[in-house]
Each structure stands twice: as C-alpha cells, then as structure tokens.
Amino acid sequence: MKETLFNALLNEAQKVHAHPDISAFCPFPTDLIYQDLPSHHINAARLMEADSDLSTTPDLAAFRDAWVAASPVAPWRETYKNTAIGDDFLTRFGCYELIGAGGPFNSDQMRSFVVYMPAGLWYTWHHHPAEELYHVIAGEAEFLLEGETPRTLRPGDSAFHPTNRPHAMRTHDKPVMAYVLWRGDLQTAPVLSDPKGTT
C-alpha cells in the first residue's frame, strides 16, 4: 500500500513538472530509485490531513490530494528540532520529502518536498546553499526574500530562492501547501538566518 500511494504521488508530481516555472527550474529526474523508508508521523501531518481550508485550482487538486493520501505513511521531517525556533513552530510546521535521499524515491539530480503550514504561522528567516523553488499547491502565504518586496502567493504561483539568500514565509488567515524543489547542493541542510527566530 505504501509504495502504491507514493507511486500515485510521483505520477502527479511528474504532471506538475510540466508547469513552466518548474520545468525551467529543473527537469523531472531520470535516476529515480524506490526506497522503503520508515514512516514518521508528526503533529503537523495530522493537521494537514484534517485541514479543510486547503483550497486550490482544478489542475492542482489531484496533486494536493495525493500528498494528503500519502501523509500517514510518509517519512515526515523535523528539520529544526533542537534549534531555537520554538515549540509552536515545531508542532505545526510540516515537511516530507518525495524525491531525494530522505524520500521514497532517491535521486542525485534534485530533491522535492511538500511544505505545509496552518494559518497563523511564521517560518522565520533561513537559508541553504541549494537553489530552491516554491510552487504553491493550495492555500496562500506571504513569501519574503532578503532585499525584495514581500509577495502573497496562491495556487500556481512560484517563488525562487537563490543560493544562501535568507528567506521566510508567513501564513495569515489561510494555510498553505507548497511543492518545494532543490537543485545544486542537495546535501547541506537549511539553517536559521536569525537564530532567535524573530519576525
């Protein structure tokens, strides 16, 4: 059952890679190898599975639903555990990998994740060597990039984060689900740009 759910999700991801923003960022990988990783369910996973406000467009609905369907068996991450980011963030922020070393489909060409944030959450300034593309699947959020004017993105919108440029994200009265892609340095984890996690 687990592999079936992940294959269905991968199929939807491949369709979404036809979007001009995503296809320009990186091609769909050709070196995928399935790996049966242990499931790791966290509180944010339960929040996403129960969230009734993840509105989206018809062309992204199947992709949203595939992420939710695979959530109970997914290897959810806890990237910022043991940092100063705070318990509220750690219990409500969710991320799990689809393509890459920590996901069900390993690849050396790119990494991809889902990020989920409920309404009213601040994802503080952080950075990483990988170049990154966020593509909003459902809901909406305010995206911040150092040196740029904040933008509110909705389903089908994308945000590019250059290497090591601090960026942040905030949800207001709606949650957000986003497809996140990495290229370049796929090994170095993100770190907090502001260790105190201030706004």
LINKA-V138205 format. One record per backbone hydrogen bond with DSSP energy under -0.5 kcal/mol. NH is the residue of the N-H (numbers start at 1). CO is the residue of the C=O. If there is no record, write none. Layout:
nh:co
NH:CO
NH:CO
//
This chain:
nh:co
5:1
6:2
7:3
8:4
9:5
10:6
11:7
12:8
13:9
14:10
15:11
16:12
17:13
18:15
19:16
23:19
24:20
25:21
26:22
33:106
35:104
37:35
40:74
45:42
46:42
47:43
48:44
49:45
50:46
51:47
51:48
55:53
60:57
61:57
64:60
65:61
66:62
67:63
68:64
69:65
70:66
71:67
71:68
72:68
73:70
74:71
76:40
76:74
77:95
81:78
83:80
86:83
90:86
91:87
92:88
92:89
93:89
94:116
96:114
97:75
98:112
99:112
100:105
103:100
104:97
105:98
106:33
106:104
111:182
112:99
113:180
114:96
115:178
116:94
117:176
118:92
120:172
123:121
123:169
124:122
126:167
127:191
131:183
132:161
133:181
134:159
135:179
136:157
137:177
138:177
139:55
140:175
141:153
142:170
143:141
143:151
144:168
146:166
148:145
151:143
153:141
153:151
155:139
156:136
157:154
159:134
161:132
162:160
164:128
165:162
166:164
167:126
168:144
169:123
170:142
171:121
176:117
177:138
178:115
179:135
180:113
180:178
181:133
182:111
183:131
185:183
186:184
191:127
193:125
194:125
195:193
197:194
//
